[in-house]
Amino acid sequence: MRQTDLTEGIIWKKLIVFAAPVLLSSLLQSAYSITDLIIAGWFIGKDGISAINNSSQVMVILTQIIMGITTGGNILMGQYFGSKDHENRFGTNRTLFGFAVTAGLCTMVVLFLLSRPILVALEAPALEEATAYLKVCAWGLPFIFGYNALAAMLRSVGNSKQPFYCVAVTAGCNIALDILFMGVLDWGVRGAALATILAQAASFLVCYRFVLRNRELFGLSFRWEKVDRAKLGRIVKLGIPAAIQMTVVGLSWLAMIFLINRYGVEASAASGICAKIKDVALMSTLAMYSAATTMVAQCIGAQKFDRASQTVHIAMRISLGVSAVIILLIELFAPQILSIFNPDAQTMAIALQNLRIEIVGQIFYASFMVYNALPTGAGHPMFALFSSLLNCIVVRVVLALILNHTMGLVGIFWACTIAPASSVPLGYLYERTGVWRRSLVEKKT
């Protein structure tokens, strides 16, 4: 089984080799996510797009919560891997997986029961369609939670290729099932949701089988392992701030959706289309963030602090360069990109204005997110949490409320563009102070 020691070798090559499969995985995930909206645009119109947009954001928040928790596991496992402490790493793997699957089952029940009240609170324009979509999607949460735990194990040993293979399975299944369920069978938004959860189940099973076949590296078996409370406590200590950070991000976007929904179904549909395009534009930054976080964790575990700092600087330059190219391309070809969703004229006009304003903000994401790889990999997630609270709540939500009052819908778009810039100076100061050199991992003696 492939594993990679990121504490040695040429940094930029290691980052790119690690990030490439992560980027491809993210692009495939976006592909099957965006397929829902494209097919919905052609077969069920703007109401379907609006329904998927509102429901998907709720699912994103729940996914981000488990991603935050598994980030804590990834940090712990990566640092144990860097220090060659395999016994503790195996225990962490088993604990994280058991917790994730259990949490997924509990969350599934809660979301199924509360789907409609959540969407009513969001003032979703296409309420019935959105409720139907979200209730079906709830059944996929155990697979999402379990997969993220397995992917964290793989990333901690420097393996970013296997998650790519798993996501490739998911993307292929989802796209084929979307065409079948929405296009051929005319099942509407329920068909889109069913295609998504079946694809998620396939991804989980492929990844789970791979980890079990390599149990000598991961320590997992078919037997249900008892959760180690001490290790769960350390995972939570590292992961909860990251989970809160990601939840804050998601809640701030829910606030934006709430404000945009008040402008009608066309604005809601346009926002959903632009969100998917912006997600694709952000993929390269997320891949570089993931690669830098894992490399930083391994380097700190091996006490190679200078290499950890260099990793962030090099990852930053790569991320900024790629983001600048993406922004230019989207500004030039925005109408052609939007046309694949088959929007009506009013939705198209709003989407074009939205995309051309908000895409500029990607340059700020490329900066502060890579900076956050340093505190996250070092086991200091409270800094990343504070940074997100600043740009998502203090700046994005407050500024959106102000500009919505003075500029209307366009003001919301500008608030979303400006907000991430506020976290860039914080990341710079954190890296320069050197406080990140202290790790929070408690090694077993």
PyMOL commands that set and color helices and strands:
alter all, ss='L'
color gray80, all
select helices_A, chain A and resi 11-43+45-82+86-121+127-138+141-156+161-184+188-213+215-218+229-261+265-301+305-339+345-378+381-407+409-433+435-437
alter helices_A, ss='H'
color red, helices_A
deselect
rebuild
show_as cartoon
